[in-house]
């Protein structure tokens, strides 16, 4: 996998329970993981080549900071899948110029968003 100068290359989430987080992200988005021991799992790139991030075991994840936004072809279906997988919707679907999105918290309390084109 090629790396691009000054581009975001990897993102890491602090999670309270690594196995619960892996289950949530797998069920909600189909993410696959590379396990590196009891406290860390790498998030596989969708192509299966390399990684795009990781889940790190922590006592308390950081709150606030940058908002990670995922893309979806089917926003309502993604919202339903997040909720069915144990995520908490923190901001219902809303419109903005060019698209729509919602925000959610994973089981550890990390807030992310999902958007789609208008």
C-alpha positions as CSV (number, residue, x, y, z in Angstrom):
1,X,0.0,0.0,0.0
2,X,1.4,3.4,-1.0
3,X,1.7,6.2,1.5
4,X,1.0,9.8,0.5
5,X,3.2,12.6,1.8
6,X,1.3,14.7,4.4
7,X,-1.9,12.7,4.0
8,X,-3.7,11.1,7.0
9,X,-2.2,7.6,7.0
10,X,-3.5,5.9,10.1
11,X,-6.0,6.6,12.8
12,X,-6.2,5.0,16.2
13,X,-9.1,4.6,18.5
14,X,-8.8,4.1,22.3
15,X,-11.3,1.4,23.3
16,X,-12.3,0.2,26.8
17,X,-12.9,-3.5,25.6
18,X,-11.0,-4.6,22.5
19,X,-13.1,-7.6,21.7
20,X,-16.4,-5.6,22.0
21,X,-14.9,-2.9,19.8
22,X,-13.8,-5.4,17.2
23,X,-17.3,-7.0,17.2
24,X,-19.0,-3.6,16.9
25,X,-17.0,-2.3,14.0
26,X,-17.1,-5.7,12.2
27,X,-20.9,-5.9,12.6
28,X,-21.6,-2.2,11.8
29,X,-19.1,-1.8,8.9
30,X,-17.6,-5.1,8.0
31,X,-14.1,-4.1,9.3
32,X,-11.5,-6.8,9.6
33,X,-8.6,-6.8,12.0
34,X,-5.0,-7.9,12.5
35,X,-4.5,-8.9,16.2
36,X,-1.2,-7.8,17.8
37,X,-1.7,-9.2,21.3
38,X,-4.3,-8.6,24.0
39,X,-4.2,-4.8,23.8
40,X,-4.1,-3.9,20.1
41,X,-5.8,-4.7,16.8
42,X,-4.9,-3.1,13.4
43,X,-7.8,-2.2,11.1
44,X,-7.3,-3.8,7.7
45,X,-7.5,-1.7,4.6
46,X,-10.6,-2.6,2.6
47,X,-8.4,-4.0,-0.1
48,X,-6.8,-6.4,2.4
49,X,-3.4,-4.7,1.8
50,X,-2.0,-2.9,4.8
51,X,-3.9,-1.1,7.6
52,X,-5.7,2.2,7.9
53,X,-5.8,2.3,11.7
54,X,-6.0,0.5,15.0
55,X,-7.9,-0.2,18.2
56,X,-5.9,0.3,21.3
57,X,-7.0,-1.0,24.7
58,X,-7.3,1.9,27.2
59,X,-9.0,2.7,30.6
60,X,-10.7,5.8,29.3
61,X,-10.8,6.9,25.6
62,X,-10.1,10.6,24.9
63,X,-13.3,12.7,24.4
64,X,-13.5,15.4,21.8
65,X,-10.8,16.1,19.2
66,X,-11.1,15.5,15.5
67,X,-14.2,13.9,14.2
68,X,-13.7,10.8,12.0
69,X,-16.3,10.7,9.2
70,X,-17.0,7.6,7.2
71,X,-18.8,7.4,3.9
72,X,-21.8,5.3,3.1
73,X,-23.7,4.5,-0.1
74,X,-26.8,3.8,2.0
75,X,-27.0,6.2,4.9
76,X,-30.2,4.9,6.5
77,X,-29.0,1.3,6.3
78,X,-25.7,2.3,7.9
79,X,-27.5,4.1,10.7
80,X,-29.7,1.0,11.3
81,X,-26.6,-1.2,11.3
82,X,-24.7,1.0,13.8
83,X,-27.7,0.9,16.2
84,X,-28.2,-2.8,15.7
85,X,-24.5,-3.4,16.5
86,X,-24.7,-1.6,19.8
87,X,-23.8,2.0,18.8
88,X,-25.6,5.0,20.2
89,X,-26.9,7.6,17.7
90,X,-25.7,11.0,19.1
91,X,-27.0,13.1,16.2
92,X,-29.8,12.0,13.9
93,X,-29.5,12.2,10.2
94,X,-29.4,15.8,9.0
95,X,-28.7,17.6,5.7
96,X,-25.8,19.9,4.8
97,X,-24.8,21.3,1.4
98,X,-24.0,18.3,-0.8
99,X,-25.1,15.5,1.5
100,X,-26.5,14.1,4.7
101,X,-24.9,12.6,7.8
102,X,-25.5,11.3,11.3
103,X,-23.2,11.0,14.3
104,X,-22.8,8.0,16.7
105,X,-20.8,6.8,19.7
106,X,-19.2,3.4,19.7
107,X,-19.4,1.1,22.8
108,X,-16.3,2.9,24.3
109,X,-17.8,6.4,23.7
110,X,-15.8,7.4,20.7
111,X,-17.9,9.7,18.5
112,X,-17.8,9.2,14.7
113,X,-20.0,10.3,11.8
114,X,-21.2,8.7,8.6
115,X,-22.2,10.8,5.5
116,X,-23.6,10.2,2.1
117,X,-24.1,12.4,-1.0
118,X,-27.3,14.3,-1.3
